[in-house]
Amino acid sequence: MKNLISKVERGEELSLNEWVKLYDLDIYTLGELADSIRKELHGNKTYFNINRHINPTNICKDICKFCAYSANRKNPNPYTMSHDEILEIVRNSAKNGITEVHIVSAHNDRVGLDWYMDIFRKIKKEFPNIHIKALTAAEIHFLSEEHNLDYDEVVELMIENGVDSMPGGGAEIFDEKVRNYICKGKVSSENWLKIHKIWHQRGRKSNATMLFGHVEGRRERIDHMIRLRELQKETGGFNAFIPLVYQTENNYLNVKEPITGQEILKTIAISRILLRNIPHIKAYWVTSTINLALVAQEFGANDLDGTIERESINSSAGAKSRYGVELGKLVELIRDSGFRPIERDSLYNEIREW
């Protein structure tokens, strides 16, 4: 293991098996390795933004076994917001100083392409300075198939109607055997990467996620990160990597025991070490809990996402995130944990230090 540690410290390339073997290191050694990279890149800064999540519909043509959000037997409350309802949410959140609206929802085949695109255009027209982060690669794939458009055409429509960046959702786990089990019929791993490549080629930025802690193993996580690293070498378009912790309630995977905090921290630390070419590692407090996200700052994470205000997807599966976190509390928690709270915009330009 000493040789492996030395290779990490020198920034040398590891084999897939060696990356997996990093999990065998004790958590403190792994944390120190990740923390040294974090400090090299970002010093003592922890980033967040003032944002609002909106999930406009939970009606979905796909049935993913891990999902508790889409309308089904475990969540028999279908809804689709009107554009007026969505705009009213943005108006109210604008009063709270949001700089970003994050719009992700289900694959609703009961509404047309215009329903998706028109709301982006309306938000941008009324709030030109609010950054619109919207449409995962899975949603783009759905719209492409539903309306007989290629990915390039959907991407062009997004840009024309005011979308500024793409979230990283829909990646789940790239291993197709696992993917076929947990989300059969959803965008393939190959096409997820292709869509983000197209977006990056337009000079736009996106995030990347990985859903872990369900039926995948450590090897599948490492494979997932390696594929992201290779695309980042080619395009440089990923702003952040976001390891999303699987939530165990109200879905069809029937995972009895949630992943341990130690395994979460090890995964975050390894992601910081492996993904040196993706600048930011986000400890998404929505899925990890705010307390573990704060600890993750010592394990390579330098971003906690934001205030969010309202969140429906992960909270449907048991996450304690439905009403977001108050700005003053988030700032205080970051500062009390020994880090500098830096408010950022959606592209990681610094706005102010709190």
C-alpha positions in Angstrom: 0.0 0.0 0.0 3.0 2.3 0.6 3.8 2.1 -3.1 0.2 2.9 -4.0 0.2 5.9 -1.7 3.4 7.2 -3.2 2.0 6.9 -6.7 -1.1 9.0 -5.6 1.2 11.6 -4.0 3.2 11.9 -7.2 0.0 12.2 -9.2 0.8 9.1 -11.3 -1.7 7.2 -13.3 -3.3 4.1 -11.6 -4.9 1.1 -13.1 -8.6 0.4 -12.5 -7.6 -2.3 -10.0 -5.3 0.1 -8.2 -8.0 2.7 -8.0 -10.3 0.1 -6.4 -7.6 -0.8 -4.0 -7.6 2.7 -2.6 -10.8 1.8 -0.8 -8.7 -0.5 1.4 -6.7 2.4 2.8 -7.8 3.5 6.2 -10.1 6.5 6.1 -7.7 8.9 7.6 -4.9 8.2 5.1 -7.4 8.5 2.3 -8.7 11.8 3.7 -5.3 13.3 4.0 -4.5 12.4 0.3 -7.7 14.0 -0.9 -7.4 17.0 1.4 -4.0 17.8 0.1 -5.4 18.0 -3.4 -8.3 20.1 -2.2 -6.0 22.6 -0.5 -3.7 22.8 -3.6 -6.7 23.7 -5.8 -8.9 25.7 -3.4 -7.1 26.4 -0.2 -9.7 26.7 2.7 -12.6 27.9 0.5 -15.9 26.1 0.5 -18.3 27.2 -2.3 -22.1 27.5 -2.3 -24.7 29.4 -4.2 -28.1 30.9 -3.5 -30.3 28.8 -5.7 -33.8 27.5 -6.1 -34.6 23.9 -7.2 -37.9 23.5 -9.2 -39.2 20.1 -10.1 -42.1 20.9 -12.5 -43.6 17.5 -13.0 -43.4 13.9 -11.6 -45.3 12.2 -14.5 -42.7 10.0 -16.1 -42.8 7.5 -19.0 -39.8 5.6 -17.5 -39.8 3.5 -14.3 -36.4 3.5 -12.6 -36.2 1.1 -9.7 -34.3 3.6 -7.5 -36.8 6.5 -8.0 -39.3 7.6 -5.4 -40.2 10.8 -7.2 -42.1 9.8 -10.3 -45.8 9.1 -10.0 -46.3 5.3 -9.5 -47.7 2.9 -6.9 -45.3 4.2 -4.3 -46.0 7.8 -5.1 -49.6 8.0 -6.3 -49.7 11.8 -6.5 -49.1 12.9 -10.1 -48.7 16.6 -10.8 -47.6 19.0 -13.6 -47.1 22.7 -12.8 -48.4 25.4 -15.1 -46.0 28.0 -16.4 -47.7 30.6 -14.2 -47.0 28.4 -11.1 -43.4 28.1 -12.1 -42.9 31.8 -12.8 -44.5 32.6 -9.4 -42.0 30.4 -7.7 -39.1 32.2 -9.5 -40.5 35.6 -8.7 -40.7 34.7 -5.0 -37.3 33.2 -5.0 -35.8 36.2 -6.8 -36.8 38.3 -3.8 -34.5 36.0 -1.7 -31.5 36.9 -4.0 -31.2 33.6 -6.0 -28.7 33.6 -8.8 -29.7 30.3 -10.2 -32.8 28.3 -10.9 -32.2 24.6 -11.2 -35.0 22.9 -13.2 -35.1 19.1 -13.3 -38.2 16.8 -13.6 -39.6 13.6 -14.9 -40.0 12.5 -18.5 -43.5 13.6 -19.1 -44.9 12.4 -22.4 -48.3 14.2 -21.7 -46.8 17.6 -22.5 -45.1 18.8 -25.6 -41.6 20.1 -26.3 -42.9 23.6 -26.1 -44.0 23.1 -22.5 -40.3 22.5 -21.6 -38.8 25.2 -23.8 -41.3 28.0 -23.3 -40.8 28.1 -19.5 -37.1 28.6 -20.0 -37.7 31.4 -22.4 -40.3 33.1 -20.1 -37.9 32.9 -17.1 -35.0 34.3 -19.0 -37.2 37.1 -20.4 -38.4 38.2 -17.0 -35.1 37.5 -15.1 -32.2 37.8 -17.6 -29.6 37.8 -14.8 -30.8 34.5 -13.3 -28.8 31.5 -14.5 -30.9 28.7 -15.8 -29.5 25.2 -15.1 -31.9 22.7 -16.7 -32.5 19.4 -18.5 -30.4 16.4 -17.6 -28.9 14.3 -20.4 -31.7 11.8 -19.6 -34.3 14.5 -20.2 -32.6 15.5 -23.5 -32.6 11.9 -24.6 -36.3 11.6 -23.8 -37.2 14.7 -25.7 -35.1 13.6 -28.6 -36.9 10.3 -28.8 -40.3 11.7 -28.1 -40.1 14.4 -30.8 -37.9 12.7 -33.4 -35.0 15.2 -33.0 -31.3 14.5 -32.7 -29.4 15.6 -29.7 -27.9 18.5 -31.4 -31.3 19.9 -32.3 -32.5 19.6 -28.7 -29.3 21.3 -27.4 -29.8 24.2 -29.9 -33.4 24.7 -28.7 -32.2 24.8 -25.1 -29.6 27.5 -25.9 -32.1 29.5 -28.0 -34.6 29.5 -25.1 -32.2 30.6 -22.4 -30.7 27.5 -20.8 -27.2 28.5 -19.5 -25.8 25.2 -18.2 -26.7 21.5 -17.7 -27.1 19.6 -14.4 -25.4 16.3 -14.1 -28.4 14.1 -13.4 -29.3 10.9 -15.2 -25.7 9.5 -15.1 -26.6 7.0 -12.2 -23.9 4.3 -12.8 -22.4 3.9 -16.2 -21.9 0.1 -16.0 -24.6 -1.1 -18.4 -25.3 -4.3 -16.5 -26.1 -2.3 -13.3 -27.9 0.3 -15.4 -30.0 -2.2 -17.1 -31.2 -3.4 -13.7 -31.8 -0.1 -12.0 -33.0 2.1 -14.9 -33.7 0.0 -18.0 -34.9 2.2 -20.9 -33.2 5.3 -19.7 -30.4 7.1 -21.6 -27.5 4.8 -22.1 -24.1 5.6 -20.5 -22.7 6.1 -24.0 -25.4 8.6 -25.0 -25.2 10.4 -21.6 -21.5 11.1 -22.3 -22.3 12.0 -26.0 -24.9 14.6 -24.9 -22.5 16.3 -22.5 -19.8 16.3 -25.2 -22.2 18.0 -27.6 -23.1 20.6 -24.9 -19.4 21.2 -24.1 -18.7 21.6 -27.8 -21.1 24.6 -27.8 -18.8 26.2 -25.2 -21.2 25.5 -22.4 -20.5 24.0 -19.0 -22.2 21.1 -17.2 -21.9 19.0 -14.0 -21.5 15.2 -13.7 -23.1 13.0 -11.1 -22.8 9.4 -9.9 -25.5 7.6 -7.9 -23.9 5.2 -5.5 -24.8 3.1 -2.4 -27.4 0.8 -4.1 -26.5 -2.4 -6.0 -23.3 -1.2 -7.6 -19.9 -2.1 -6.3 -16.6 -0.2 -5.8 -15.4 -1.3 -9.2 -18.4 0.2 -11.0 -17.9 3.5 -9.2 -14.3 3.7 -10.3 -15.2 2.8 -13.9 -17.8 5.6 -13.8 -15.3 8.2 -12.6 -12.7 7.1 -15.2 -15.1 7.6 -18.0 -15.9 11.1 -16.8 -12.2 11.9 -16.5 -11.6 10.8 -20.1 -14.4 13.0 -21.5 -13.0 15.9 -19.4 -9.6 15.4 -20.9 -11.3 15.9 -24.3 -13.7 18.8 -23.6 -12.8 20.4 -20.3 -16.5 21.1 -19.9 -17.3 19.7 -16.5 -17.5 22.2 -13.7 -18.1 19.8 -10.8 -18.5 16.1 -9.9 -21.3 15.3 -7.6 -21.4 11.9 -5.9 -25.1 11.3 -5.1 -25.9 9.0 -2.2 -28.8 6.6 -2.9 -31.9 7.1 -0.7 -33.5 3.9 0.5 -37.2 4.7 1.0 -40.2 4.4 -1.3 -38.6 2.7 -4.3 -38.3 -0.7 -5.9 -34.6 -1.6 -5.3 -35.3 -2.8 -1.8 -31.9 -2.0 -0.5 -32.2 -2.8 3.2 -29.3 -1.0 4.7 -28.1 2.5 3.6 -24.4 2.9 2.7 -22.2 3.8 5.7 -20.8 7.3 6.3 -17.3 5.9 6.1 -18.0 4.5 2.6 -19.5 7.8 1.5 -16.4 9.7 2.7 -14.0 7.2 1.1 -15.9 7.6 -2.2 -15.7 11.4 -2.1 -12.0 11.3 -1.2 -11.3 8.9 -4.1 -13.3 11.1 -6.5 -11.1 14.1 -5.5 -7.9 12.1 -6.1 -9.1 10.4 -9.4 -10.8 13.4 -11.0 -8.0 15.9 -10.7 -9.1 17.5 -14.0 -12.6 18.3 -12.8 -12.1 21.4 -10.6 -14.8 21.0 -8.0 -16.1 18.1 -5.9 -19.5 18.7 -4.5 -20.7 17.2 -1.2 -24.4 17.4 -2.1 -25.9 17.9 1.4 -29.3 16.9 0.0 -28.3 13.2 -0.3 -25.5 13.0 2.3 -27.1 15.1 5.1 -25.7 18.5 6.0 -23.5 17.1 8.8 -21.7 14.5 6.6 -21.3 17.1 3.9 -19.5 19.3 6.4 -17.2 16.4 7.3 -16.6 15.8 3.6 -14.8 19.1 3.4 -11.9 17.3 5.1 -12.1 14.6 2.4 -11.7 16.6 -0.7 -15.1 18.2 -1.2 -15.0 22.0 -1.7 -18.6 22.7 -2.6 -21.9 22.1 -0.8 -24.3 23.2 -3.6 -26.7 25.9 -2.2 -29.7 27.0 -0.3 -32.1 25.1 -2.7 -35.3 26.4 -0.9 -37.4 23.4 -2.1 -36.4 19.9 -3.2 -38.8 17.1 -4.2 -36.8 14.3 -5.9 -34.5 13.0 -3.1 -36.8 14.0 -0.3 -39.4 11.7 -1.8 -37.0 8.8 -1.0 -36.3 9.9 2.5 -33.7 12.7 2.3 -34.3 15.6 4.8 -34.1 18.3 2.1 -37.6 19.2 1.2 -37.3 22.8 2.5 -33.7 23.5 1.7 -31.4 25.2 4.2 -31.4 28.8 5.4 -28.6 31.0 4.0 -27.4 32.2 7.4 -27.3 28.7 8.8 -25.3 27.3 5.8 -22.8 30.1 6.1 -22.4 29.6 9.9 -22.0 25.8 9.5 -19.2 26.2 6.9 -17.4 28.8 9.0 -17.8 26.8 12.3 -16.3 23.8 10.5 -13.1 25.7 9.8 -13.6 26.8 6.2 -14.2 30.0 4.4 -17.8 30.3 3.0 -17.6 31.6 -0.5 -20.8 32.5 -2.4 -20.3 31.7 -6.1 -22.3 31.9 -9.2 -23.3 28.8 -11.3 -20.0 28.9 -13.2 -17.9 29.2 -10.0 -17.1 32.9 -10.3 -16.7 34.2 -6.7 -19.4 36.7 -5.7 -18.4 37.3 -2.0 -16.9 35.8 1.1 -19.4 35.6 3.9 
